[in-house]
Amino acid sequence: MFVSEHGHGPDENNLTDVVEFVLLGFQGDPQLRISLFCLLFVLFWLTVCGNLLIITLVSTSKNLHTPMYFFISQLSISDILLPVNIVPNLFYLLLNNGGTITFIGCMTQFLFFASSESFECLLLTVMSYDRYVAICNPLRYSSIMTSGYCVRLAIIFWLFSFFCAFSDTLTISRQKFCGNNIIDHLFCDLLPLREISCSDTFPLKLQMYLLSIPLVIIPSTIIVISYVNIVRAILRIPSNISRQKAFSTCSSHLTVVFIFYLTIFIVYVLPTSGQTSDMNKITSLLYTVFTPLFNPIIYSLRNKDIKKAVQENIQKYV
């Protein structure tokens, strides 16, 4: 639904104001949509419960009160916020073969989506730095990665992520859509909104490139430099057992980094002109549904401390 100022068609001084958007979601066979709903419903609750388990274990188990596990718990918070923000509305779209979302609701959804993704970029960076200090400078680790320093970093990252997401949201909200309010996507994302805008999108593109410097380029550079130094340090360790132990401390994080940046690359960097809209929607599920589910699985299955904490908590109540 959309209305025009003074009831006239859009021109330079009189552009159409969209008051709600139509999200198409997955169109087509009802049985396929119901099957997808059931699958996503199970994955959604596994994601929420898995990440809540990580947060609970880190907060209650003393052997997990370290910088690395503090950052893992922050990652779990982000991995809960992301699907909670998007998936419930996606359920509605699947059951109703599409649906509407208000303009404010759309902007709010994008704000929290962008905040979660931006925070994860920054958090994965400091987690790589944490592993760098632990392996390359272990004698100074406790004096560098103090609990106060880690908490301050987390607060700064959340605030900066929200500021960047709010800047993007504000710029998008000022775009004019000239009556085109149909979004062929699963949620309010930057690229689908930019595609239906009839305003000059150069300021939006410029802002995206500028914000990618502190959110993508610098973090990915720090991660690469950190792991280059980590690999060099590990290769200098004479003992094979010590070398394997050192590598195991950062293998889970490296796996999470690889999955996160791979999904971001597939969705936002690879050319999508040759892909169908359904293929774009499927790839978007990678980082909104599957990645938040993979993270707790990776850290729980590959981490002895997490397994030990689970066993200790089970013994308390059995």
Secondary structure as UniProt FT lines:
FT   STRAND          2..4
FT   HELIX           5..7
FT   TURN            12..13
FT   STRAND          16..18
FT   STRAND          20..23
FT   HELIX           30..60
FT   HELIX           62..64
FT   HELIX           67..96
FT   STRAND          99..102
FT   HELIX           103..136
FT   HELIX           138..140
FT   HELIX           141..144
FT   HELIX           147..173
FT   TURN            178..179
FT   STRAND          182..183
FT   HELIX           190..196
FT   HELIX           202..212
FT   HELIX           213..217
FT   HELIX           218..235
FT   HELIX           240..264
FT   HELIX           265..269
FT   TURN            273..274
FT   HELIX           277..285
FT   HELIX           286..290
FT   HELIX           291..301
FT   HELIX           304..317
//
